[in-house]
Amino acid sequence: MKSLDEILAELNAAEKEYAQKCKEYGIEEKTKRKKDDIVVEEK
């Protein structure tokens, strides 16, 4: 099982790659959600 730090590192790397591809292909990045917009449902 991956640690939280490993998962966060992968997410950050993917985000950077996405930004680079958007620049490469001239695509506008979709607006990122603000942390306030994300609702966490409790079980």
PDB file of all heavy atoms in Angstrom:
ATOM      1  N   MET A   1       0.840  -1.189   0.000  1.00  0.00           N
ATOM      2  CA  MET A   1       0.000   0.000   0.000  1.00  0.00           C
ATOM      3  C   MET A   1       0.883   1.250   0.000  1.00  0.00           C
ATOM      4  O   MET A   1       1.891   1.304   0.685  1.00  0.00           O
ATOM      5  CB  MET A   1      -0.885  -0.023   1.249  1.00  0.00           C
ATOM      6  CG  MET A   1      -1.978   0.979   1.214  1.00  0.00           C
ATOM      7  SD  MET A   1      -3.164   0.594   2.536  1.00  0.00           S
ATOM      8  CE  MET A   1      -4.208   1.989   2.382  1.00  0.00           C
ATOM      9  N   LYS A   2       0.482   2.219  -0.805  1.00  0.00           N
ATOM     10  CA  LYS A   2       1.272   3.440  -0.920  1.00  0.00           C
ATOM     11  C   LYS A   2       1.025   4.361   0.267  1.00  0.00           C
ATOM     12  O   LYS A   2      -0.067   4.406   0.804  1.00  0.00           O
ATOM     13  CB  LYS A   2       0.883   4.190  -2.191  1.00  0.00           C
ATOM     14  CG  LYS A   2       1.246   3.477  -3.446  1.00  0.00           C
ATOM     15  CD  LYS A   2       0.827   4.300  -4.650  1.00  0.00           C
ATOM     16  CE  LYS A   2       1.115   3.560  -5.915  1.00  0.00           C
ATOM     17  NZ  LYS A   2       0.744   4.332  -7.094  1.00  0.00           N
ATOM     18  N   SER A   3       2.059   5.110   0.601  1.00  0.00           N
ATOM     19  CA  SER A   3       1.898   6.092   1.673  1.00  0.00           C
ATOM     20  C   SER A   3       1.265   7.355   1.101  1.00  0.00           C
ATOM     21  O   SER A   3       1.268   7.577  -0.111  1.00  0.00           O
ATOM     22  CB  SER A   3       3.250   6.425   2.287  1.00  0.00           C
ATOM     23  OG  SER A   3       3.990   7.241   1.400  1.00  0.00           O
ATOM     24  N   LEU A   4       0.742   8.172   1.960  1.00  0.00           N
ATOM     25  CA  LEU A   4       0.111   9.416   1.537  1.00  0.00           C
ATOM     26  C   LEU A   4       1.110  10.303   0.801  1.00  0.00           C
ATOM     27  O   LEU A   4       0.772  10.924  -0.214  1.00  0.00           O
ATOM     28  CB  LEU A   4      -0.454  10.146   2.756  1.00  0.00           C
ATOM     29  CG  LEU A   4      -1.266  11.404   2.469  1.00  0.00           C
ATOM     30  CD1 LEU A   4      -2.447  11.093   1.556  1.00  0.00           C
ATOM     31  CD2 LEU A   4      -1.768  11.997   3.761  1.00  0.00           C
ATOM     32  N   ASP A   5       2.349  10.347   1.275  1.00  0.00           N
ATOM     33  CA  ASP A   5       3.375  11.162   0.629  1.00  0.00           C
ATOM     34  C   ASP A   5       3.627  10.702  -0.809  1.00  0.00           C
ATOM     35  O   ASP A   5       3.797  11.529  -1.704  1.00  0.00           O
ATOM     36  CB  ASP A   5       4.688  11.118   1.415  1.00  0.00           C
ATOM     37  CG  ASP A   5       4.597  11.915   2.713  1.00  0.00           C
ATOM     38  OD1 ASP A   5       3.741  12.821   2.804  1.00  0.00           O
ATOM     39  OD2 ASP A   5       5.385  11.612   3.627  1.00  0.00           O
ATOM     40  N   GLU A   6       3.652   9.380  -1.035  1.00  0.00           N
ATOM     41  CA  GLU A   6       3.866   8.849  -2.381  1.00  0.00           C
ATOM     42  C   GLU A   6       2.715   9.239  -3.306  1.00  0.00           C
ATOM     43  O   GLU A   6       2.926   9.632  -4.454  1.00  0.00           O
ATOM     44  CB  GLU A   6       3.988   7.319  -2.349  1.00  0.00           C
ATOM     45  CG  GLU A   6       5.285   6.828  -1.741  1.00  0.00           C
ATOM     46  CD  GLU A   6       5.308   5.321  -1.550  1.00  0.00           C
ATOM     47  OE1 GLU A   6       4.285   4.759  -1.103  1.00  0.00           O
ATOM     48  OE2 GLU A   6       6.340   4.716  -1.857  1.00  0.00           O
ATOM     49  N   ILE A   7       1.504   9.144  -2.797  1.00  0.00           N
ATOM     50  CA  ILE A   7       0.325   9.490  -3.591  1.00  0.00           C
ATOM     51  C   ILE A   7       0.340  10.976  -3.936  1.00  0.00           C
ATOM     52  O   ILE A   7       0.107  11.362  -5.077  1.00  0.00           O
ATOM     53  CB  ILE A   7      -0.972   9.108  -2.846  1.00  0.00           C
ATOM     54  CG1 ILE A   7      -1.060   7.589  -2.713  1.00  0.00           C
ATOM     55  CG2 ILE A   7      -2.194   9.653  -3.574  1.00  0.00           C
ATOM     56  CD1 ILE A   7      -2.120   7.106  -1.760  1.00  0.00           C
ATOM     57  N   LEU A   8       0.652  11.827  -2.957  1.00  0.00           N
ATOM     58  CA  LEU A   8       0.719  13.269  -3.201  1.00  0.00           C
ATOM     59  C   LEU A   8       1.804  13.601  -4.220  1.00  0.00           C
ATOM     60  O   LEU A   8       1.596  14.453  -5.087  1.00  0.00           O
ATOM     61  CB  LEU A   8       0.977  14.021  -1.891  1.00  0.00           C
ATOM     62  CG  LEU A   8      -0.225  14.087  -0.949  1.00  0.00           C
ATOM     63  CD1 LEU A   8       0.198  14.690   0.382  1.00  0.00           C
ATOM     64  CD2 LEU A   8      -1.366  14.870  -1.552  1.00  0.00           C
ATOM     65  N   ALA A   9       2.941  12.924  -4.148  1.00  0.00           N
ATOM     66  CA  ALA A   9       4.024  13.166  -5.097  1.00  0.00           C
ATOM     67  C   ALA A   9       3.564  12.807  -6.514  1.00  0.00           C
ATOM     68  O   ALA A   9       3.846  13.533  -7.475  1.00  0.00           O
ATOM     69  CB  ALA A   9       5.257  12.357  -4.716  1.00  0.00           C
ATOM     70  N   GLU A  10       2.853  11.682  -6.655  1.00  0.00           N
ATOM     71  CA  GLU A  10       2.342  11.272  -7.962  1.00  0.00           C
ATOM     72  C   GLU A  10       1.333  12.281  -8.494  1.00  0.00           C
ATOM     73  O   GLU A  10       1.340  12.618  -9.678  1.00  0.00           O
ATOM     74  CB  GLU A  10       1.687   9.893  -7.883  1.00  0.00           C
ATOM     75  CG  GLU A  10       2.684   8.763  -7.765  1.00  0.00           C
ATOM     76  CD  GLU A  10       2.012   7.409  -7.626  1.00  0.00           C
ATOM     77  OE1 GLU A  10       0.824   7.275  -7.959  1.00  0.00           O
ATOM     78  OE2 GLU A  10       2.695   6.477  -7.184  1.00  0.00           O
ATOM     79  N   LEU A  11       0.456  12.753  -7.635  1.00  0.00           N
ATOM     80  CA  LEU A  11      -0.545  13.741  -8.050  1.00  0.00           C
ATOM     81  C   LEU A  11       0.117  15.035  -8.500  1.00  0.00           C
ATOM     82  O   LEU A  11      -0.263  15.614  -9.517  1.00  0.00           O
ATOM     83  CB  LEU A  11      -1.516  14.041  -6.899  1.00  0.00           C
ATOM     84  CG  LEU A  11      -2.561  12.980  -6.619  1.00  0.00           C
ATOM     85  CD1 LEU A  11      -3.336  13.339  -5.359  1.00  0.00           C
ATOM     86  CD2 LEU A  11      -3.532  12.845  -7.788  1.00  0.00           C
ATOM     87  N   ASN A  12       1.119  15.482  -7.758  1.00  0.00           N
ATOM     88  CA  ASN A  12       1.829  16.713  -8.127  1.00  0.00           C
ATOM     89  C   ASN A  12       2.546  16.549  -9.459  1.00  0.00           C
ATOM     90  O   ASN A  12       2.531  17.451 -10.294  1.00  0.00           O
ATOM     91  CB  ASN A  12       2.811  17.123  -7.029  1.00  0.00           C
ATOM     92  CG  ASN A  12       2.096  17.666  -5.806  1.00  0.00           C
ATOM     93  OD1 ASN A  12       1.005  18.210  -5.911  1.00  0.00           O
ATOM     94  ND2 ASN A  12       2.705  17.522  -4.654  1.00  0.00           N
ATOM     95  N   ALA A  13       3.153  15.385  -9.681  1.00  0.00           N
ATOM     96  CA  ALA A  13       3.849  15.124 -10.941  1.00  0.00           C
ATOM     97  C   ALA A  13       2.855  15.115 -12.102  1.00  0.00           C
ATOM     98  O   ALA A  13       3.122  15.674 -13.169  1.00  0.00           O
ATOM     99  CB  ALA A  13       4.590  13.794 -10.864  1.00  0.00           C
ATOM    100  N   ALA A  14       1.697  14.500 -11.889  1.00  0.00           N
ATOM    101  CA  ALA A  14       0.671  14.441 -12.932  1.00  0.00           C
ATOM    102  C   ALA A  14       0.148  15.838 -13.254  1.00  0.00           C
ATOM    103  O   ALA A  14      -0.090  16.170 -14.408  1.00  0.00           O
ATOM    104  CB  ALA A  14      -0.464  13.527 -12.491  1.00  0.00           C
ATOM    105  N   GLU A  15      -0.005  16.660 -12.229  1.00  0.00           N
ATOM    106  CA  GLU A  15      -0.487  18.028 -12.422  1.00  0.00           C
ATOM    107  C   GLU A  15       0.508  18.840 -13.252  1.00  0.00           C
ATOM    108  O   GLU A  15       0.120  19.579 -14.152  1.00  0.00           O
ATOM    109  CB  GLU A  15      -0.708  18.678 -11.059  1.00  0.00           C
ATOM    110  CG  GLU A  15      -1.566  19.910 -11.104  1.00  0.00           C
ATOM    111  CD  GLU A  15      -1.895  20.439  -9.718  1.00  0.00           C
ATOM    112  OE1 GLU A  15      -2.250  19.648  -8.836  1.00  0.00           O
ATOM    113  OE2 GLU A  15      -1.787  21.658  -9.541  1.00  0.00           O
ATOM    114  N   LYS A  16       1.805  18.674 -12.968  1.00  0.00           N
ATOM    115  CA  LYS A  16       2.833  19.383 -13.728  1.00  0.00           C
ATOM    116  C   LYS A  16       2.834  18.915 -15.181  1.00  0.00           C
ATOM    117  O   LYS A  16       2.943  19.715 -16.103  1.00  0.00           O
ATOM    118  CB  LYS A  16       4.222  19.146 -13.111  1.00  0.00           C
ATOM    119  CG  LYS A  16       4.448  19.937 -11.850  1.00  0.00           C
ATOM    120  CD  LYS A  16       5.809  19.637 -11.255  1.00  0.00           C
ATOM    121  CE  LYS A  16       5.959  20.262  -9.891  1.00  0.00           C
ATOM    122  NZ  LYS A  16       7.175  19.835  -9.204  1.00  0.00           N
ATOM    123  N   GLU A  17       2.716  17.610 -15.375  1.00  0.00           N
ATOM    124  CA  GLU A  17       2.699  17.041 -16.727  1.00  0.00           C
ATOM    125  C   GLU A  17       1.503  17.583 -17.505  1.00  0.00           C
ATOM    126  O   GLU A  17       1.607  17.948 -18.674  1.00  0.00           O
ATOM    127  CB  GLU A  17       2.635  15.518 -16.639  1.00  0.00           C
ATOM    128  CG  GLU A  17       2.714  14.844 -18.001  1.00  0.00           C
ATOM    129  CD  GLU A  17       2.637  13.334 -17.915  1.00  0.00           C
ATOM    130  OE1 GLU A  17       2.907  12.764 -16.836  1.00  0.00           O
ATOM    131  OE2 GLU A  17       2.280  12.730 -18.942  1.00  0.00           O
ATOM    132  N   TYR A  18       0.354  17.672 -16.858  1.00  0.00           N
ATOM    133  CA  TYR A  18      -0.862  18.195 -17.470  1.00  0.00           C
ATOM    134  C   TYR A  18      -0.657  19.643 -17.917  1.00  0.00           C
ATOM    135  O   TYR A  18      -0.991  20.016 -19.036  1.00  0.00           O
ATOM    136  CB  TYR A  18      -2.008  18.086 -16.459  1.00  0.00           C
ATOM    137  CG  TYR A  18      -3.305  18.751 -16.882  1.00  0.00           C
ATOM    138  CD1 TYR A  18      -4.032  18.252 -17.964  1.00  0.00           C
ATOM    139  CD2 TYR A  18      -3.803  19.846 -16.201  1.00  0.00           C
ATOM    140  CE1 TYR A  18      -5.221  18.851 -18.354  1.00  0.00           C
ATOM    141  CE2 TYR A  18      -4.993  20.449 -16.578  1.00  0.00           C
ATOM    142  CZ  TYR A  18      -5.701  19.943 -17.659  1.00  0.00           C
ATOM    143  OH  TYR A  18      -6.866  20.539 -18.038  1.00  0.00           O
ATOM    144  N   ALA A  19      -0.060  20.455 -17.035  1.00  0.00           N
ATOM    145  CA  ALA A  19       0.186  21.860 -17.351  1.00  0.00           C
ATOM    146  C   ALA A  19       1.134  21.982 -18.550  1.00  0.00           C
ATOM    147  O   ALA A  19       0.917  22.806 -19.441  1.00  0.00           O
ATOM    148  CB  ALA A  19       0.769  22.577 -16.139  1.00  0.00           C
ATOM    149  N   GLN A  20       2.163  21.124 -18.589  1.00  0.00           N
ATOM    150  CA  GLN A  20       3.119  21.158 -19.701  1.00  0.00           C
ATOM    151  C   GLN A  20       2.442  20.774 -21.005  1.00  0.00           C
ATOM    152  O   GLN A  20       2.661  21.400 -22.041  1.00  0.00           O
ATOM    153  CB  GLN A  20       4.288  20.199 -19.434  1.00  0.00           C
ATOM    154  CG  GLN A  20       5.243  20.713 -18.386  1.00  0.00           C
ATOM    155  CD  GLN A  20       6.327  19.714 -18.040  1.00  0.00           C
ATOM    156  OE1 GLN A  20       6.198  18.524 -18.323  1.00  0.00           O
ATOM    157  NE2 GLN A  20       7.389  20.181 -17.415  1.00  0.00           N
ATOM    158  N   LYS A  21       1.605  19.748 -20.985  1.00  0.00           N
ATOM    159  CA  LYS A  21       0.915  19.309 -22.196  1.00  0.00           C
ATOM    160  C   LYS A  21      -0.037  20.391 -22.696  1.00  0.00           C
ATOM    161  O   LYS A  21      -0.157  20.596 -23.899  1.00  0.00           O
ATOM    162  CB  LYS A  21       0.149  18.008 -21.945  1.00  0.00           C
ATOM    163  CG  LYS A  21       1.038  16.841 -21.624  1.00  0.00           C
ATOM    164  CD  LYS A  21       0.878  15.734 -22.616  1.00  0.00           C
ATOM    165  CE  LYS A  21       1.570  14.487 -22.149  1.00  0.00           C
ATOM    166  NZ  LYS A  21       2.775  14.179 -22.849  1.00  0.00           N
ATOM    167  N   CYS A  22      -0.706  21.066 -21.771  1.00  0.00           N
ATOM    168  CA  CYS A  22      -1.617  22.152 -22.153  1.00  0.00           C
ATOM    169  C   CYS A  22      -0.840  23.249 -22.884  1.00  0.00           C
ATOM    170  O   CYS A  22      -1.290  23.749 -23.911  1.00  0.00           O
ATOM    171  CB  CYS A  22      -2.323  22.726 -20.938  1.00  0.00           C
ATOM    172  SG  CYS A  22      -3.619  21.653 -20.310  1.00  0.00           S
ATOM    173  N   LYS A  23       0.330  23.592 -22.360  1.00  0.00           N
ATOM    174  CA  LYS A  23       1.149  24.620 -23.001  1.00  0.00           C
ATOM    175  C   LYS A  23       1.633  24.130 -24.362  1.00  0.00           C
ATOM    176  O   LYS A  23       1.631  24.858 -25.344  1.00  0.00           O
ATOM    177  CB  LYS A  23       2.354  24.965 -22.122  1.00  0.00           C
ATOM    178  CG  LYS A  23       1.993  25.805 -20.918  1.00  0.00           C
ATOM    179  CD  LYS A  23       3.207  26.076 -20.053  1.00  0.00           C
ATOM    180  CE  LYS A  23       2.821  26.718 -18.744  1.00  0.00           C
ATOM    181  NZ  LYS A  23       3.938  26.798 -17.815  1.00  0.00           N
ATOM    182  N   GLU A  24       2.063  22.864 -24.412  1.00  0.00           N
ATOM    183  CA  GLU A  24       2.591  22.260 -25.625  1.00  0.00           C
ATOM    184  C   GLU A  24       1.564  22.298 -26.753  1.00  0.00           C
ATOM    185  O   GLU A  24       1.896  22.609 -27.888  1.00  0.00           O
ATOM    186  CB  GLU A  24       2.944  20.799 -25.306  1.00  0.00           C
ATOM    187  CG  GLU A  24       4.103  20.241 -26.082  1.00  0.00           C
ATOM    188  CD  GLU A  24       4.449  18.849 -25.585  1.00  0.00           C
ATOM    189  OE1 GLU A  24       5.001  18.730 -24.473  1.00  0.00           O
ATOM    190  OE2 GLU A  24       4.137  17.891 -26.300  1.00  0.00           O
ATOM    191  N   TYR A  25       0.337  21.963 -26.438  1.00  0.00           N
ATOM    192  CA  TYR A  25      -0.706  21.857 -27.455  1.00  0.00           C
ATOM    193  C   TYR A  25      -1.583  23.103 -27.536  1.00  0.00           C
ATOM    194  O   TYR A  25      -2.544  23.122 -28.291  1.00  0.00           O
ATOM    195  CB  TYR A  25      -1.575  20.621 -27.192  1.00  0.00           C
ATOM    196  CG  TYR A  25      -0.801  19.333 -27.320  1.00  0.00           C
ATOM    197  CD1 TYR A  25      -0.451  18.612 -26.183  1.00  0.00           C
ATOM    198  CD2 TYR A  25      -0.407  18.850 -28.552  1.00  0.00           C
ATOM    199  CE1 TYR A  25       0.276  17.427 -26.283  1.00  0.00           C
ATOM    200  CE2 TYR A  25       0.325  17.686 -28.669  1.00  0.00           C
ATOM    201  CZ  TYR A  25       0.660  16.972 -27.541  1.00  0.00           C
ATOM    202  OH  TYR A  25       1.377  15.816 -27.640  1.00  0.00           O
ATOM    203  N   GLY A  26      -1.264  24.109 -26.751  1.00  0.00           N
ATOM    204  CA  GLY A  26      -2.025  25.351 -26.795  1.00  0.00           C
ATOM    205  C   GLY A  26      -3.438  25.206 -26.255  1.00  0.00           C
ATOM    206  O   GLY A  26      -4.347  25.909 -26.660  1.00  0.00           O
ATOM    207  N   ILE A  27      -3.618  24.279 -25.337  1.00  0.00           N
ATOM    208  CA  ILE A  27      -4.935  24.046 -24.737  1.00  0.00           C
ATOM    209  C   ILE A  27      -4.998  24.816 -23.426  1.00  0.00           C
ATOM    210  O   ILE A  27      -4.026  24.837 -22.667  1.00  0.00           O
ATOM    211  CB  ILE A  27      -5.155  22.537 -24.455  1.00  0.00           C
ATOM    212  CG1 ILE A  27      -5.035  21.748 -25.751  1.00  0.00           C
ATOM    213  CG2 ILE A  27      -6.500  22.308 -23.772  1.00  0.00           C
ATOM    214  CD1 ILE A  27      -4.937  20.254 -25.526  1.00  0.00           C
ATOM    215  N   GLU A  28      -6.132  25.431 -23.160  1.00  0.00           N
ATOM    216  CA  GLU A  28      -6.296  26.138 -21.904  1.00  0.00           C
ATOM    217  C   GLU A  28      -6.552  25.130 -20.795  1.00  0.00           C
ATOM    218  O   GLU A  28      -7.361  24.230 -20.958  1.00  0.00           O
ATOM    219  CB  GLU A  28      -7.507  27.065 -22.000  1.00  0.00           C
ATOM    220  CG  GLU A  28      -7.153  28.497 -21.760  1.00  0.00           C
ATOM    221  CD  GLU A  28      -8.372  29.383 -21.839  1.00  0.00           C
ATOM    222  OE1 GLU A  28      -9.090  29.486 -20.834  1.00  0.00           O
ATOM    223  OE2 GLU A  28      -8.606  29.928 -22.927  1.00  0.00           O
ATOM    224  N   GLU A  29      -5.853  25.283 -19.691  1.00  0.00           N
ATOM    225  CA  GLU A  29      -6.085  24.391 -18.553  1.00  0.00           C
ATOM    226  C   GLU A  29      -7.477  24.655 -18.005  1.00  0.00           C
ATOM    227  O   GLU A  29      -7.905  25.799 -17.919  1.00  0.00           O
ATOM    228  CB  GLU A  29      -5.072  24.667 -17.440  1.00  0.00           C
ATOM    229  CG  GLU A  29      -3.721  24.081 -17.704  1.00  0.00           C
ATOM    230  CD  GLU A  29      -2.810  24.257 -16.494  1.00  0.00           C
ATOM    231  OE1 GLU A  29      -3.125  23.697 -15.429  1.00  0.00           O
ATOM    232  OE2 GLU A  29      -1.804  24.950 -16.623  1.00  0.00           O
ATOM    233  N   LYS A  30      -8.154  23.595 -17.647  1.00  0.00           N
ATOM    234  CA  LYS A  30      -9.457  23.781 -17.016  1.00  0.00           C
ATOM    235  C   LYS A  30      -9.222  24.371 -15.640  1.00  0.00           C
ATOM    236  O   LYS A  30      -8.244  24.046 -14.983  1.00  0.00           O
ATOM    237  CB  LYS A  30     -10.192  22.445 -16.894  1.00  0.00           C
ATOM    238  CG  LYS A  30     -10.544  21.896 -18.252  1.00  0.00           C
ATOM    239  CD  LYS A  30     -11.477  20.738 -18.170  1.00  0.00           C
ATOM    240  CE  LYS A  30     -11.804  20.293 -19.582  1.00  0.00           C
ATOM    241  NZ  LYS A  30     -12.699  19.182 -19.639  1.00  0.00           N
ATOM    242  N   THR A  31     -10.127  25.233 -15.209  1.00  0.00           N
ATOM    243  CA  THR A  31      -9.924  25.885 -13.923  1.00  0.00           C
ATOM    244  C   THR A  31      -9.906  24.848 -12.809  1.00  0.00           C
ATOM    245  O   THR A  31     -10.696  23.910 -12.808  1.00  0.00           O
ATOM    246  CB  THR A  31     -11.025  26.924 -13.647  1.00  0.00           C
ATOM    247  OG1 THR A  31     -12.278  26.280 -13.763  1.00  0.00           O
ATOM    248  CG2 THR A  31     -10.945  28.065 -14.626  1.00  0.00           C
ATOM    249  N   LYS A  32      -8.994  25.033 -11.925  1.00  0.00           N
ATOM    250  CA  LYS A  32      -8.868  24.099 -10.809  1.00  0.00           C
ATOM    251  C   LYS A  32      -9.915  24.415  -9.761  1.00  0.00           C
ATOM    252  O   LYS A  32     -10.258  25.569  -9.545  1.00  0.00           O
ATOM    253  CB  LYS A  32      -7.481  24.217 -10.194  1.00  0.00           C
ATOM    254  CG  LYS A  32      -6.396  23.794 -11.141  1.00  0.00           C
ATOM    255  CD  LYS A  32      -5.028  23.978 -10.523  1.00  0.00           C
ATOM    256  CE  LYS A  32      -3.951  23.668 -11.527  1.00  0.00           C
ATOM    257  NZ  LYS A  32      -2.641  23.995 -11.054  1.00  0.00           N
ATOM    258  N   ARG A  33     -10.401  23.395  -9.125  1.00  0.00           N
ATOM    259  CA  ARG A  33     -11.379  23.606  -8.056  1.00  0.00           C
ATOM    260  C   ARG A  33     -10.686  24.173  -6.848  1.00  0.00           C
ATOM    261  O   ARG A  33      -9.561  23.826  -6.536  1.00  0.00           O
ATOM    262  CB  ARG A  33     -11.994  22.270  -7.635  1.00  0.00           C
ATOM    263  CG  ARG A  33     -12.933  21.721  -8.635  1.00  0.00           C
ATOM    264  CD  ARG A  33     -13.565  20.492  -8.046  1.00  0.00           C
ATOM    265  NE  ARG A  33     -14.467  19.907  -9.010  1.00  0.00           N
ATOM    266  CZ  ARG A  33     -15.226  18.874  -8.759  1.00  0.00           C
ATOM    267  NH1 ARG A  33     -15.186  18.296  -7.589  1.00  0.00           N
ATOM    268  NH2 ARG A  33     -16.032  18.396  -9.682  1.00  0.00           N
ATOM    269  N   LYS A  34     -11.389  25.027  -6.171  1.00  0.00           N
ATOM    270  CA  LYS A  34     -10.872  25.525  -4.907  1.00  0.00           C
ATOM    271  C   LYS A  34     -11.121  24.442  -3.866  1.00  0.00           C
ATOM    272  O   LYS A  34     -12.074  23.689  -3.971  1.00  0.00           O
ATOM    273  CB  LYS A  34     -11.603  26.809  -4.510  1.00  0.00           C
ATOM    274  CG  LYS A  34     -11.331  27.949  -5.443  1.00  0.00           C
ATOM    275  CD  LYS A  34     -12.139  29.165  -5.049  1.00  0.00           C
ATOM    276  CE  LYS A  34     -11.985  30.258  -6.088  1.00  0.00           C
ATOM    277  NZ  LYS A  34     -12.950  31.316  -5.904  1.00  0.00           N
ATOM    278  N   LYS A  35     -10.280  24.376  -2.880  1.00  0.00           N
ATOM    279  CA  LYS A  35     -10.429  23.351  -1.848  1.00  0.00           C
ATOM    280  C   LYS A  35     -11.786  23.452  -1.161  1.00  0.00           C
ATOM    281  O   LYS A  35     -12.331  22.461  -0.731  1.00  0.00           O
ATOM    282  CB  LYS A  35      -9.306  23.449  -0.828  1.00  0.00           C
ATOM    283  CG  LYS A  35      -7.990  22.973  -1.403  1.00  0.00           C
ATOM    284  CD  LYS A  35      -6.889  22.949  -0.380  1.00  0.00           C
ATOM    285  CE  LYS A  35      -5.600  22.477  -1.016  1.00  0.00           C
ATOM    286  NZ  LYS A  35      -4.493  22.469  -0.111  1.00  0.00           N
ATOM    287  N   ASP A  36     -12.344  24.665  -1.107  1.00  0.00           N
ATOM    288  CA  ASP A  36     -13.647  24.849  -0.468  1.00  0.00           C
ATOM    289  C   ASP A  36     -14.762  24.185  -1.255  1.00  0.00           C
ATOM    290  O   ASP A  36     -15.801  23.851  -0.708  1.00  0.00           O
ATOM    291  CB  ASP A  36     -13.954  26.346  -0.342  1.00  0.00           C
ATOM    292  CG  ASP A  36     -12.949  27.056   0.550  1.00  0.00           C
ATOM    293  OD1 ASP A  36     -12.261  26.384   1.338  1.00  0.00           O
ATOM    294  OD2 ASP A  36     -12.851  28.290   0.448  1.00  0.00           O
ATOM    295  N   ASP A  37     -14.558  24.031  -2.563  1.00  0.00           N
ATOM    296  CA  ASP A  37     -15.600  23.454  -3.423  1.00  0.00           C
ATOM    297  C   ASP A  37     -15.703  21.939  -3.275  1.00  0.00           C
ATOM    298  O   ASP A  37     -16.713  21.351  -3.619  1.00  0.00           O
ATOM    299  CB  ASP A  37     -15.336  23.774  -4.888  1.00  0.00           C
ATOM    300  CG  ASP A  37     -15.475  25.257  -5.178  1.00  0.00           C
ATOM    301  OD1 ASP A  37     -16.011  25.978  -4.306  1.00  0.00           O
ATOM    302  OD2 ASP A  37     -15.057  25.688  -6.249  1.00  0.00           O
ATOM    303  N   ILE A  38     -14.649  21.324  -2.787  1.00  0.00           N
ATOM    304  CA  ILE A  38     -14.643  19.871  -2.656  1.00  0.00           C
ATOM    305  C   ILE A  38     -15.336  19.464  -1.362  1.00  0.00           C
ATOM    306  O   ILE A  38     -14.960  19.896  -0.287  1.00  0.00           O
ATOM    307  CB  ILE A  38     -13.207  19.318  -2.688  1.00  0.00           C
ATOM    308  CG1 ILE A  38     -12.546  19.697  -4.026  1.00  0.00           C
ATOM    309  CG2 ILE A  38     -13.192  17.812  -2.490  1.00  0.00           C
ATOM    310  CD1 ILE A  38     -11.056  19.444  -4.061  1.00  0.00           C
ATOM    311  N   VAL A  39     -16.359  18.652  -1.506  1.00  0.00           N
ATOM    312  CA  VAL A  39     -17.127  18.230  -0.336  1.00  0.00           C
ATOM    313  C   VAL A  39     -16.736  16.801  -0.004  1.00  0.00           C
ATOM    314  O   VAL A  39     -16.802  15.925  -0.845  1.00  0.00           O
ATOM    315  CB  VAL A  39     -18.643  18.307  -0.622  1.00  0.00           C
ATOM    316  CG1 VAL A  39     -19.441  17.801   0.574  1.00  0.00           C
ATOM    317  CG2 VAL A  39     -19.045  19.721  -0.968  1.00  0.00           C
ATOM    318  N   VAL A  40     -16.363  16.584   1.222  1.00  0.00           N
ATOM    319  CA  VAL A  40     -16.008  15.241   1.664  1.00  0.00           C
ATOM    320  C   VAL A  40     -17.197  14.674   2.413  1.00  0.00           C
ATOM    321  O   VAL A  40     -17.663  15.247   3.387  1.00  0.00           O
ATOM    322  CB  VAL A  40     -14.775  15.267   2.583  1.00  0.00           C
ATOM    323  CG1 VAL A  40     -14.454  13.864   3.080  1.00  0.00           C
ATOM    324  CG2 VAL A  40     -13.590  15.879   1.865  1.00  0.00           C
ATOM    325  N   GLU A  41     -17.672  13.541   1.891  1.00  0.00           N
ATOM    326  CA  GLU A  41     -18.822  12.917   2.561  1.00  0.00           C
ATOM    327  C   GLU A  41     -18.318  11.959   3.625  1.00  0.00           C
ATOM    328  O   GLU A  41     -17.428  11.162   3.382  1.00  0.00           O
ATOM    329  CB  GLU A  41     -19.644  12.139   1.539  1.00  0.00           C
ATOM    330  CG  GLU A  41     -20.359  13.039   0.558  1.00  0.00           C
ATOM    331  CD  GLU A  41     -21.229  12.249  -0.415  1.00  0.00           C
ATOM    332  OE1 GLU A  41     -21.541  11.090  -0.121  1.00  0.00           O
ATOM    333  OE2 GLU A  41     -21.588  12.814  -1.445  1.00  0.00           O
ATOM    334  N   GLU A  42     -18.883  12.083   4.780  1.00  0.00           N
ATOM    335  CA  GLU A  42     -18.510  11.177   5.869  1.00  0.00           C
ATOM    336  C   GLU A  42     -19.420   9.968   5.849  1.00  0.00           C
ATOM    337  O   GLU A  42     -20.614  10.085   5.595  1.00  0.00           O
ATOM    338  CB  GLU A  42     -18.619  11.889   7.222  1.00  0.00           C
ATOM    339  CG  GLU A  42     -17.608  13.001   7.373  1.00  0.00           C
ATOM    340  CD  GLU A  42     -17.684  13.645   8.740  1.00  0.00           C
ATOM    341  OE1 GLU A  42     -18.184  13.007   9.680  1.00  0.00           O
ATOM    342  OE2 GLU A  42     -17.240  14.796   8.851  1.00  0.00           O
ATOM    343  N   LYS A  43     -18.812   8.812   6.104  1.00  0.00           N
ATOM    344  CA  LYS A  43     -19.607   7.574   6.116  1.00  0.00           C
ATOM    345  C   LYS A  43     -20.021   7.227   7.512  1.00  0.00           C
ATOM    346  O   LYS A  43     -19.384   7.537   8.452  1.00  0.00           O
ATOM    347  CB  LYS A  43     -18.806   6.425   5.519  1.00  0.00           C
ATOM    348  CG  LYS A  43     -18.593   6.620   4.039  1.00  0.00           C
ATOM    349  CD  LYS A  43     -17.910   5.421   3.454  1.00  0.00           C
ATOM    350  CE  LYS A  43     -17.740   5.567   1.958  1.00  0.00           C
ATOM    351  NZ  LYS A  43     -17.093   4.457   1.363  1.00  0.00           N
TER     352      LYS A  43
END
